Amino acid sequence: MLITGSGPVVILTSYDSLEHQELLERLANKGIPKFMAYEIPLALAEERYGGYFNTVVNEFTESDDLRVLDYNGHRAFNLFRFDELTAALMHEGLPENYHH
């Protein structure tokens, strides 16, 4: 679950780390250069999202490395308790127009 400037979003990724440079670049290109992230155990996400989870997972192709599971921030934020998530990982990308 990414907590972004526009609210929570749940993603599925094949990257082995939320700090993988290619993933960070993909997120930045989608307008998410800065976020707090909490990993959700796959089994828990599958339990909460049910058949929809399997649909999204089955749509993954070899060229996919990132899929959005939930754009609805209100639902995503309330679907999981904090004690079910990992400790927060914070990524602070600099805006393109940032100047010292």
N, C-alpha and C positions, 0 to 999 in steps of 0.2 A: 504494500500500500504506500503510495507516494502522497505526501501532504504537500500540495503546491500552492502557489499564490491564488489559484482559482478554486482550490478545494481538493479533497481527496480523490484519488483515482487508483484502481487496482489493476496491476499489469501482471502478465505472465511473460517470462523471458527464459531463453535457453542459455543466456550468459551465466557463467559460474559465480559472478560477483556483481553486486549493484555498483561497484566502483570500476567496473571494466570500462576502459576508455571509449570503446566503440558504443557501448550502451549510453554513456554520459553524452557523447556526441549526438546520438540519435534523439535522446530526450531534449537536449538543447535545441536541436533542429525543429523539434515539435513545440518549442516555446516553453520548455521546462528546464531552465538552466540551474535553478535553485530548488531544493526540496529536502524534506525529511522523509526517510523511508523506513518502513517496518516490514520485515519479512513475515509472511503468513505461511504456516506449514501447508504443503499442497493438499494433504488429506483433509485438513480443516476447511480450506477453500472449496474443495470438491463437495464436502458435506454441506456447507452453507449455500453454495450456488447450484447444487444438484445437477440436473441434466444440462443446464446452460454451460456449466464448467466443462463438461465432456464435449459439448459442441465446439467450444472455443479451442480446447486442446486438440480435437480431431481436425480442426482447420489449419493447424500448424503445418507448414511445409518445410523442406530442408532449407529453403532460403529465408524463412521466418526466424527472427530472433527476438521479436517483441510483439505481443498482442495485448490489447486492452480487454480486461475481463469486466470492468465496471466503470463507466463514466459517471454514474450517479453518486456524487460525493456524499450525499446524506445517507443513502443506503449503505455504501461502502464503509463509512465511518461508524455507523451504528451496528453493523453486522458482526463486528469482532470486538471482544473486550481487550483492553490494554494488556492484561496478563496473558493473553493468548499470542501476543506478538513479540518479536525480538526487540532488543534495545534499538533505539533510533540510530540510524546512520544519517548524518547531515552532510549535504553536498552544497557548497556555496559557489556556484558559477558566477562569474562576473558578467554583468550586462555588457553588450557590445559597445554601448555608448559611455561606459564607465571611464572616468579620467581621474588620475591622482590629484 
